[in-house]
């Protein structure tokens, strides 16, 4: 591969990675971290960069380190575990992530420019929004290229306008904040970045990026790793600039806003102070493009899953269209409604995604498939308990969970939202020991099998080549 073409591919795919990860919610939480941190903003930026940017992107790399697909990763748990994951993931995407993208694009984007719009206007906007999303997603072979070449530059320009204004014409000097030390500021931002759930997004969309590599001809292990490093570096740099800039903007509001301020209002009010109505228009465009790129990536991902699940009986194009119609109908019902179902499902999947990310990244230190089974299944069970609490809080179920919560409260780190952590580590160790005692064989990693095939192919070419 020519170096110039490789660099172009890295930039385009890296731009797409940035755009897919940068959803509407990612516009809102960095300014609030800045408001909390005040003068301690720089340690907060570092904490946010680790958990909110680097970890989610490493989730993509973890799938690539094991193989090419979710099945390659999850077969080390059970042969059908990826089917369960996909089923839950499709429900989250159809009834949560993408409908919410459409709703936020209308409420925080379109209405941010034109003011309050009647219900008929909302339906019309959403129809156009999802029609555009389907147009970009309907050809899976160039989804990433379309996002990276056309949509990401517009999104980046709108965001950079806001950040440059925050630097050259700050709302106020930075001081105050409720974080008393750099360490406290770092931990707060780290936890906030972790709780965005973007690690789950990384697992979900990993196959989309890996397949793009393969379509572009990067099939050998070394080439794939170089590409993976390149797009992660590109996406990380772009997200770091945007997150840091938005957090810096939020830190300028410590003497103006109280901590109980609505996070969306905080961002819009700060931008209005920076640039008036024109700034709000730019921000609204950023919201629309941020949600649109995320919606496109998710439609492409679950469309490919359904095509694979049906063994090609339901082609990708039709699957993507069917999903888009469902998402349009759900989104038309309002943003608040989509959170009732998606919240518990997301809570159910997220800890498992974190566990699989680290297992995939450090697979050389995973002794056998028993460790995979123990860690992932235990994390799933522990997450189920948390999902029940979320479902009860949203009114989806009516159960007395006091006994369960008292038990969970006894587990270390439960008060910080990590009740699954210690049990998952225990599951890792116990699963590995049981597998060892029973003498069971672990499945080979697909990445090693493919690397072996590539090496054999290369040796064959060398052996059969003729020198002139």
N, C-alpha and C positions, 0 to 999 in steps of 0.2 A: 504494500500500500504506500502511495506517495505521502510524504510528510504533510504537504499542503492539504490534501484531501482529508487526512486523519485529523488535522487541526480543525478543519471546517466541521467535520462530523462531531468532534468533541464540543465545539461551541454551540452548534445547533441543538444537540441532544442535551447539553448542560443547561441551555436556555429553557428547554422544555421541562427539564427536571425542576428548575426554579419555579416555573409558572404553575406546574401541577401541585407542588407542595405549598405554594403561597396562595392559600384559599382566603376567603373573606375574613375569617376569624383571625388570621395572622396579621391583618391590618390593625386589629383592635387591641390585642393584648400587649404588644411592646410599649405603646405609650403609657399604659397603666403601670407597667413595671417601672418605667421611668419616673412616673409620678410618685410611686412608693419609695424609690431609691434616692431621688434627689441628688445630693452631692456624691452619693456612693454609686453613681450610674455606671462607672466603668467595670467594677466587679460584676455588676448585674448583667452587663452585656456579655461578659465571658461565660457566665452561667447559662444564659439564654442560648449562646452560640453552641454550647456543648449538647444540651438536652433538646433544644428546639430545632437545631439545624444538623449538627454532626450525627447524632444518634439516628434520626430518621433516614438520613442518606446511607448510613452504614447498614440499615435494614435492607436496602436494595442490594448492597454488596454482599450481605450474608446469604441471600438467595443465590446469587451468582457464584459464591464460594462453594456452594453445595452442588449446584447443577444449573438448570436453565428455567425451571418451572417450580410452582408451589408443590406439585406432586413429587418432584425430585427431593425437596426438603422434607415434606411431611410423611413420606413413606417410611421414614425412620421412626415415626410414632406408630402408625398403623397404615395399612394399604388404602384405607378409606378416609383417613383423617382430613385430607385436602378437600374431599367432597363436603364434609361437615363445615369446614372453614369457608369454602366457596358459598355454600347455602346461606350461612349466616352473613357473609360478606355481601352477597347480592341483596339480602333484605335490608342491611344497613345502607347500602348505596341507593337502593330504590325508594326506601321510606325514610331516609335521613339525609345523608351527605349531599346528594345531587338536588333533591327537591329544596333543601335548605339553601343551596347555592342560588337556585332560581329565585326563591323568596327574598333573600338578602340582596340580590342584584336589583330587584324591583324596589324594595323598601328603602335600602340604604344607597342605592345607585340611581335608579331612574327618578324616584321621588325626591332624591337629593338635588336634582337639577330642576324638575318641573313642579315640585310641591305635591300635595295630596291628590291622588288620582282615583277615580271611581273604580268599582270592581271590574267593569267591562274592560277598562284600560289595563288593569292588572293581568287579566286573562290574555289580552292581545299581546302585551309585552312578553309574558311567559311563553306564548306560542312562538314568537319570533326568537326568543332566547334559546329555546330547546330545538327549534328548527336549525339555527346556526350551529348549535352544539352537535347536532346529528350530522350536518354537512361536513364538519371537520373530522368527525369520528367515523364516518361511514366506510372509509377505506383504511383498513387497519395497517396497511403497508406503509402509509405515509402520515399517520396521525402525529407522531412525534415531530416530523419535519415541518408539518403545517404549524404546529404550536410554536416550535422554536424559531421558524423563519418569519412568521407573520404576527402572531398574537403577543409573544413575549416582548418584542421591542416596544410595542405600544404600552404594555403594562409597565415596563421598566421606565420609560420616559415619564409617564404620569407620576410614578412614585419618586423618581429622582427630582422632579420639579419641587415636590413638597419638601424633600430632605434638604435640597440646596437652599430653599427659602429658610428653613429652620436654622441653617448654619450661618447664612449671611445676614439674616434679619430675624434674630431670635425673639420669641414672644417675651421672655424675661430672662434674667440671669439665673443660673442654676444654684440652688441652695436648699437647705432643709431636707425633707424626706423623713420617713419613719424608720428607716433602716439605720441602726445605731453603729454598725461596723461593716467593713468590706465583706467579712465572712457571712454575715446575716443577709446582706444584699445579694451575694452570690447564690446562697442556698434558696432564697425566695424565688429568684429568677430561674434557677435550675428546676425547681419543682413546678413552676408555672409552665415552662417550656415542655417539660415531661408530660404534664397533664393536657397538653393540646392533642395528644394522641397521634401525632404525625408519624411515630414509629409504626403504627398500624398501617398508615397510608403507604409507607415504604414497602412493607410486606405485600400489600395489595397490588401495587403497580410495578413491582420489580420485574415481573415477566414481560411487561410491555417494553421496558427499556432493554432487557436482555435480548428479546426477539428483534428489536430494532438493530442491535449490534450484528446479529446473525444475518439479517437481510442486507446489511451493508457490507457483508463479507468478512466480518471479524469473528471467526469461528474457533481459532486456536486459543489455547489457554492464555498464553502471554499477551496476545493481541487484545483479548477480552479484558484482561486485568488492566492493561494500559488505558483502554477506553473507559473502564469503570472508574479508575483513579482520576482520569481527565474530567469526566462529567461531574463527579462528586466535587472535585476542586472548583470547577466552574460554578456549579449550583451553590456551593458553600459560600464562595466569595460574594455572589450576587445577593443571597439571602442575608449574609452578615452585614453588608452595606445597608440594606433596607431595614433590617431589624434594629441595627445599631442607630440608624438615623431616626427611626420612629421612636425608639426608647429615649434618645437624646431630646427629641421634641417634647415627649411627655415630661421629662425632668424639668423642662422650662416652666411647667405649670404648677409647681409645688406651692407657690404663694397665692395662687388664683383659685385652685379647685380643692375641694375636700376629698378625702379618700372614699367616701360613699357615693361619689359621682358615677353616673352611668358610663360604662366604658365607651360605648358608641358616641355618646354626647361629648365625652372628653376629646376624642379624636376630631370630630367635626368642628367643635368649638375652637380647638387649637388651630386648625387649618383656616377657619374663618378669621381668626385674629391675625394669622400670617398674611392672608391674601384675599380676604373678603369673599364675595360670591364667586369670583373667578377661581379661587382656591377650592371652593366646595365643588365646582364643576369638575375640576381636575381630579379631586378625590373620588367623586362619584364614578367617573370613568375608570379609575383604578379598581374600584369595587366591582364594577361590571366585568372588567377583563379578568380580574383575579378569580371570580366565581366561574366565569365561562371556561377558562383553561382547566380548572379543577374538574368541572362537569365533563368536559371532553375526555380527559384522561380516565375518569371513572367509567364513563359509558364504554369506552374502548376496552377497558380491562374486563368488565363483567360480560360484555358482548363476546369476547374471546373465550371466557370461561364457559358460557352457555354453548357456544359452538363446540368446544371440546367435550363438554358434558353430554351433548346429544350425539357425539361422534360424527359431526358434520351434517346430521339430518336437519338441523336448524342452522342455516348458514349465518356467518357473522353479520352480514348486512341486515338481514331480517331480525336477528336477535337484538342488534343495536337499535333498530327502529322500534321494536316492541318495547324495549326497556325505556327508550326516550319518551314514548307515549305514556307509559305508566308514571314516569317521573314528572311529566308535565301535569298529569291529572292530580297527583299527590301534592305537588307544589302549589297548584291552584287553590288548595284547601287552606293554605296559610302556614307560615313558618312554625308557629307554636305547636300545631298538630303533628308535625313530622318528628318532633322530639320525644313524643310519648313512647313510640315503639323503638326508635333508633337508640335512645339512651341506654336501656338495659342491654341491648344487643352489643353495642359498642363496649360497654363495661365488661361483657362476657369475653370478648375477643382480645382486648388490649393487653392484659398481662401475658397471655399466651404469645402474643406478637413480640413482646419484649424478651421473653425467655428464648424464643426461637431465633431472634436476632443474635443474641450472644452465643447460643449453641452453634449457629451457622458460621459466625465470624471465627470462633475459636474451636472449630470442629476437630482440629488435631489434638486437642486436649480432652475431647469427649471419648471416654474409654470404649463405649459400645452403644448399641441402640437402646439398651435398657435405660441408660441415662436420659436419652431423648424421651422415652415413654414416661418415665417417672416425673421428670421436670415439667413437661408440657401438660400431661394429664392432670397433675396436681394443681398447676397454675390455673387450668381451666375450671377445676372443681372449686377452688378458692374464689375465682372470679364469679362463679355462679352465685355464691352467697352475696357478693357485692351487688350483682345484677338484681337480685331480689329486693335489696334495699332501694335501688334506683327505681325499680318498677313500682314499689309501694309509694315512694315519694311523688311519682308522677301520676298516681291514681290508677295505674294499670292493674294492680292486684290489691287485695285486702287480706293481709295476713298479720299475725302477731309474730314479730321477729325478735322479740326481746331476748329469748334464750340463746338464739343463734348469735346475736350481737354481743352478748356477754362472753360467749365462747371466743368469738373473733377478737374481742378487746383484750384477751389475755395473750395474744400472739404478738411478739416483738414487731415494732414499726407499724402496727395496725392503725394507730392514731394518726400516722402521716400518710395513710392510704396505701401502705405496702404490706397488707396482711398476707399476700400471696408469696412474698419473697422468701422467708425462712422455710415454709413448707415446700416450696419449689426446689430449693437447694437440697433439702432432705430427700425429696423425691428423686432428684438427680443421683444422689449417693446410693440410696436404697435400690433404685432401679438398676444401677450399674452393678452393684454387688449381686443381686439376684440373677441377673443375666450371666454374670461370670460363674456363679455357682452352678447354674443349670447348663452351662457350656453351650449356650446358644450363639449362633453366628450372626453377625451384624451385616446388613446390606451394604454393598460398596457405594461410595458416593458417586453420583452421576458425573460430576465434574472430573473425577479421576478417570472414569471409564472413557469419557470423551477425549480427555487429554491423551490417554493411551492410544486411542484410535488415530488421533492427529499425528502422534509421534510415529506410529507404525506406517501411516500413509506417507509421512515425510521421508522415513527410511526407505520405503519402497521406491519413491521417486528418485532418491539419491542412488539407490542400487541399480536402477534401470536407466539412469541418465547416461548420455554419450557425450564425451568431450571431443570437441573438434579442434 
